[in-house]
């Protein structure tokens, strides 16, 4: 293991690896990523694979419009097929009041160039042939939203980062950050000390522990681990449920066909504040999620479930991540607390953090004030980010 690095990134999920890749791309040759298990083992490999710009606030819409442009080019950029498909997101309204909310959201999204439109149930049926259209009045449809393979994305970022000289140390947890007079001197691991002056906390649900290592209070940025679960069915015929399909009023439940093997991933808003080792799936979740999934797609009653798993939404009080520089420790940065959106935000966030470190500013349309890590201590919560998929 190296004894010195220019930058140490703590967290080997999609955010940490995106930052590492973008630092390497900018010519920073001496970068180390520390991952306590294997890369992607936290939230990344447990996500539902969705990517969308259908948010309900300006900051997230603008960032995600930029991200979708990045996702389009990412396979070529990484020289590895990440299986990105612009298969769309379809949100379904169950009441006239919800239709009006959809219209308001669509107007805001259109203002920033996101081509969401209100569609009829006949159009929705063409997009999702086995959809049960009877309970729904209209849909919010953006064909530019999509999905990608978390496994291929992590591998692609890691492979390309290594080509730029990044060192990735798996099964190497950080155990302390050495700080003297507010200056970072190094990171202590179970395998030795890496001297460095720059540390990035990309540990997501584990980020409060890393903040504490740097001498901050653990709840300085209040990130809590909420267990979310998914089930997946055996493969069905291609093209049946390609977009993420979700009636938000039905407990934020959704279904989406896996972009690689054709199985259907089913999720719902049942969540539980838990502890960081609790990734045990539950029967209660399976019963709840399948209740909603079979109402959205009745034919799923006849499809076998083959997998169930759990992971974390690392949630902040306003469901928006903390991204930026920490004022109390020189050259200490954070990108964590993504509240379920880290995978879809990873290309632009990694680029923005890397440019901030190297250039002092970024061309990425990331609203630093909106995601300011210090907003919580000031009591300045943002409007809650729209959380689904």
C-alpha positions in Angstrom: 0.0 0.0 0.0 1.2 3.5 -0.8 2.4 5.6 2.1 1.6 9.0 0.4 -1.1 10.3 -1.9 -2.3 13.7 -3.2 -5.9 12.8 -2.6 -7.6 10.0 -0.6 -11.2 9.2 -1.3 -13.0 7.2 1.4 -15.8 5.1 -0.1 -15.6 2.9 -3.2 -19.1 3.2 -4.4 -20.2 4.8 -7.6 -19.7 8.4 -6.2 -16.2 7.7 -4.9 -15.1 6.0 -8.1 -16.7 8.7 -10.3 -14.7 11.3 -8.3 -11.5 9.2 -8.7 -12.0 8.8 -12.4 -12.6 12.5 -13.0 -9.6 13.5 -10.9 -7.5 11.1 -13.0 -9.0 12.5 -16.1 -7.9 16.0 -15.0 -4.3 14.8 -14.5 -4.2 14.2 -10.8 -2.0 11.1 -10.8 -1.7 10.3 -7.1 -5.2 9.3 -6.0 -6.2 6.6 -3.6 -9.6 5.1 -3.0 -10.2 3.3 0.3 -13.1 0.8 0.4 -13.9 -1.2 3.6 -15.4 -4.1 1.6 -15.4 -4.5 -2.2 -16.2 -1.7 -4.6 -19.9 -1.1 -5.0 -20.8 -3.1 -1.9 -22.6 -0.4 -0.1 -25.7 1.3 -1.7 -24.5 1.1 -5.3 -24.9 -2.6 -6.1 -28.3 -2.6 -4.2 -30.0 0.2 -6.2 -32.8 -0.2 -8.7 -30.7 1.1 -11.6 -33.0 4.1 -12.5 -31.8 7.5 -13.9 -34.2 10.4 -14.2 -34.5 14.2 -14.5 -38.1 14.2 -13.3 -37.5 16.0 -10.1 -39.7 18.8 -8.6 -37.1 21.5 -7.9 -34.8 23.5 -10.1 -31.4 22.3 -8.6 -32.1 18.6 -9.1 -33.7 19.0 -12.5 -30.7 21.0 -13.9 -28.2 18.7 -12.4 -30.0 15.6 -13.7 -30.5 17.0 -17.2 -26.8 17.5 -17.4 -26.2 14.0 -15.9 -28.4 12.3 -18.6 -26.3 14.0 -21.3 -23.3 12.5 -19.5 -24.9 9.0 -19.2 -25.5 9.0 -23.0 -21.7 9.3 -23.6 -20.4 7.3 -20.7 -20.0 3.9 -22.4 -17.8 5.5 -25.0 -16.0 7.6 -22.4 -15.2 4.7 -20.2 -14.6 2.3 -23.1 -16.9 -0.1 -21.4 -20.6 -0.8 -22.1 -22.5 0.3 -19.0 -25.8 -0.9 -20.6 -27.4 2.6 -20.5 -30.9 2.7 -22.0 -33.1 5.7 -22.3 -36.2 3.6 -21.6 -38.0 6.4 -19.8 -39.8 7.0 -16.5 -43.6 6.9 -16.4 -45.4 8.3 -13.3 -49.1 7.6 -13.0 -51.8 9.9 -11.5 -54.7 8.4 -9.5 -56.7 11.6 -8.9 -57.5 15.0 -10.6 -55.5 16.7 -7.8 -52.5 14.5 -8.7 -52.9 15.4 -12.4 -52.6 19.0 -11.5 -49.4 18.4 -9.5 -48.0 16.5 -12.5 -48.8 19.5 -14.8 -47.0 21.8 -12.4 -44.0 19.6 -12.2 -43.9 19.1 -16.0 -44.0 22.9 -16.6 -41.0 23.3 -14.3 -39.1 20.4 -16.0 -39.9 21.8 -19.4 -38.6 25.2 -18.4 -35.1 23.6 -18.0 -35.2 21.6 -21.2 -36.5 18.2 -19.8 -39.1 16.9 -22.3 -41.6 15.5 -19.9 -45.2 15.5 -21.1 -48.6 14.5 -19.9 -49.9 11.4 -21.7 -53.2 9.5 -21.8 -53.7 6.0 -20.6 -53.9 4.8 -24.2 -50.4 6.2 -24.8 -49.2 4.7 -21.5 -50.5 1.3 -22.6 -48.5 1.5 -25.7 -45.3 2.2 -23.7 -46.1 -0.5 -21.0 -48.3 -3.1 -22.7 -49.3 -5.1 -19.6 -50.1 -2.0 -17.5 -53.4 -2.0 -15.6 -54.7 1.4 -16.9 -58.1 1.4 -15.1 -57.0 3.1 -11.8 -55.1 5.9 -13.5 -56.1 9.2 -15.1 -52.9 10.3 -16.8 -49.1 9.8 -16.9 -46.0 12.0 -16.7 -43.7 10.6 -19.3 -40.1 11.5 -20.0 -38.6 9.2 -22.7 -35.1 10.5 -22.0 -35.0 9.1 -18.4 -33.5 5.6 -18.2 -31.5 3.0 -16.5 -28.0 1.4 -16.5 -26.2 -1.5 -14.9 -24.7 -0.5 -11.5 -22.2 -3.4 -11.8 -20.9 -2.3 -15.2 -20.8 1.4 -14.2 -18.7 0.7 -11.1 -16.4 -1.6 -13.1 -16.1 1.0 -15.9 -15.2 3.9 -13.5 -12.7 1.7 -11.6 -11.1 0.3 -14.8 -10.6 3.7 -16.3 -9.5 5.3 -13.0 -6.8 2.7 -12.7 -5.6 3.5 -16.2 -5.1 7.1 -15.0 -3.0 5.8 -12.1 -5.6 5.7 -9.3 -5.0 3.1 -6.7 -8.1 1.3 -5.3 -7.7 -0.6 -2.0 -10.5 -2.9 -1.3 -11.0 -4.4 2.2 -9.1 -1.4 3.6 -11.2 0.6 6.0 -10.2 4.0 7.1 -9.9 4.1 10.9 -8.9 7.7 11.5 -8.1 10.9 9.8 -5.0 12.7 11.1 -5.7 16.4 11.5 -3.4 19.0 13.0 -4.5 22.6 13.5 -7.4 22.1 11.0 -5.0 20.7 8.4 -5.3 17.1 7.1 -2.0 15.2 7.5 -3.1 11.7 6.6 -5.5 8.8 6.7 -4.9 5.9 9.0 -6.1 2.5 7.8 -5.8 -1.0 9.2 -2.8 -1.5 6.9 -0.9 1.6 7.7 -1.0 5.4 7.3 -1.3 7.2 4.0 0.0 10.8 4.2 -2.2 13.2 2.3 -3.5 16.8 2.5 -6.9 16.2 0.7 -9.6 13.8 1.8 -13.0 13.2 0.2 -15.8 11.6 2.3 -17.8 9.5 -0.2 -19.0 7.0 2.3 -22.7 7.8 2.0 -24.5 6.0 4.9 -21.2 5.7 6.7 -20.3 9.4 6.1 -21.0 10.5 9.7 -18.4 8.1 11.0 -15.8 9.5 8.6 -16.8 13.1 9.6 -16.2 12.1 13.2 -12.7 10.8 12.3 -11.9 14.3 11.0 -12.9 15.8 14.4 -16.4 16.9 13.5 -19.5 15.9 15.4 -21.1 12.8 14.0 -24.4 14.5 13.5 -22.8 17.6 12.0 -24.4 16.4 8.7 -27.4 14.3 9.8 -27.3 11.3 7.5 -29.4 8.3 8.6 -29.5 4.8 7.1 -33.0 3.8 6.1 -33.3 0.3 4.9 -35.0 -0.1 1.5 -35.6 -3.4 -0.2 -36.2 -4.8 -3.7 -37.5 -8.0 -5.1 -36.8 -9.3 -8.6 -38.7 -11.8 -10.8 -37.6 -14.3 -13.3 -37.1 -12.8 -16.8 -40.1 -11.9 -18.9 -40.3 -11.1 -22.6 -38.3 -8.0 -23.5 -40.1 -4.7 -23.9 -42.9 -5.3 -21.5 -42.0 -2.9 -18.6 -39.0 -1.0 -20.0 -39.5 2.3 -18.2 -39.7 2.7 -14.4 -43.4 2.7 -13.9 -44.7 4.3 -10.7 -48.0 5.6 -9.2 -46.6 7.8 -6.4 -49.9 7.7 -4.5 -49.5 3.9 -4.2 -46.9 4.1 -1.5 -44.2 5.2 -4.1 -44.4 1.7 -5.5 -42.7 1.0 -8.8 -41.7 -1.7 -11.3 -39.0 -1.7 -13.9 -37.6 -4.4 -16.2 -33.9 -5.1 -15.6 -32.0 -3.8 -18.6 -29.8 -6.9 -18.9 -31.7 -10.1 -18.0 -35.3 -9.0 -18.4 -36.4 -9.7 -14.8 -38.7 -7.2 -13.1 -37.4 -5.2 -10.2 -40.2 -4.2 -7.8 -39.9 -1.5 -5.1 -42.1 0.3 -2.7 -41.8 3.1 -0.1 -41.7 0.8 2.9 -38.6 1.9 4.8 -37.1 1.5 8.3 -34.5 3.6 10.1 -31.9 1.0 11.0 -28.3 0.3 11.8 -25.5 0.0 9.3 -25.2 -3.8 9.3 -28.9 -4.4 8.8 -29.3 -5.6 5.2 -31.5 -8.5 6.0 -34.5 -8.7 3.6 -37.9 -9.2 5.3 -41.1 -11.1 4.4 -43.2 -8.1 5.4 -41.6 -6.1 2.6 -42.0 -8.9 0.0 -45.7 -9.1 0.8 -46.2 -5.3 0.7 -44.2 -4.7 -2.5 -45.9 -7.6 -4.4 -49.3 -6.3 -3.4 -48.6 -3.0 -5.2 -46.6 -4.5 -8.1 -49.5 -6.9 -9.1 -51.9 -4.0 -9.0 -49.7 -2.0 -11.4 -49.0 -5.1 -13.6 -51.6 -7.8 -12.9 -49.7 -10.4 -15.0 -46.9 -10.3 -12.4 -49.1 -12.6 -10.3 -48.0 -15.4 -12.5 -44.2 -14.7 -12.5 -41.8 -16.2 -10.0 -39.7 -14.1 -7.6 -36.1 -15.2 -7.7 -34.3 -12.6 -5.6 -34.8 -10.2 -2.7 -32.3 -7.9 -1.2 -31.9 -4.8 1.0 -29.7 -1.7 1.1 -29.7 1.8 2.4 -31.1 5.2 1.4 -28.6 7.4 3.2 -31.1 10.1 4.0 -30.6 13.7 5.0 -33.5 15.7 6.6 -34.4 17.2 3.2 -33.5 14.1 1.1 -30.9 16.2 -0.8 -27.2 15.2 -0.6 -24.4 17.1 1.1 -21.9 18.0 -1.6 -18.9 20.4 -1.2 -16.1 21.6 0.9 -16.2 21.4 4.7 -15.2 24.7 6.2 -13.8 23.5 9.5 -11.1 21.2 8.1 -8.8 22.4 5.2 -9.2 20.4 2.0 -11.9 18.1 3.5 -14.8 17.5 1.0 -18.0 15.5 1.2 -20.3 13.9 -1.4 -22.8 11.8 0.6 -26.3 11.5 1.9 -27.8 11.0 -1.6 -31.1 9.7 -0.2 -31.5 7.1 -3.0 -30.2 9.2 -5.9 -26.4 8.6 -5.8 -26.3 6.3 -8.7 -28.2 8.5 -11.1 -26.2 11.6 -10.0 -22.7 10.1 -10.0 -21.2 11.2 -13.3 -21.9 15.0 -12.8 -21.2 14.9 -9.1 -17.9 13.2 -9.6 -16.9 15.7 -12.3 -18.0 18.7 -10.2 -16.0 17.6 -7.1 -12.9 16.8 -9.1 -13.1 20.2 -10.9 -13.7 22.0 -7.6 -10.5 20.5 -6.1 -8.3 21.0 -9.2 -9.7 24.3 -10.6 -11.6 25.8 -7.7 -14.8 25.9 -9.7 -16.8 23.6 -12.0 -18.7 23.9 -15.3 -21.2 21.3 -14.1 -24.6 23.0 -13.3 -24.5 21.8 -9.7 -26.0 24.4 -7.3 -23.4 24.3 -4.5 -25.5 26.5 -2.3 -28.5 24.0 -2.6 -26.3 21.1 -1.6 -24.2 23.0 0.9 -23.1 20.6 3.7 -23.4 23.4 6.3 -27.1 24.1 5.6 -28.2 21.7 8.3 -26.3 23.4 11.1 -27.9 26.7 9.9 -31.3 25.1 9.9 -31.8 25.8 6.2 -33.5 22.7 4.8 -34.3 22.6 1.1 -37.6 21.4 -0.4 -37.5 17.6 -0.1 -36.1 15.9 -3.2 -38.7 13.7 -5.0 -37.7 10.2 -3.9 -38.6 7.3 -6.2 -36.4 4.9 -8.1 
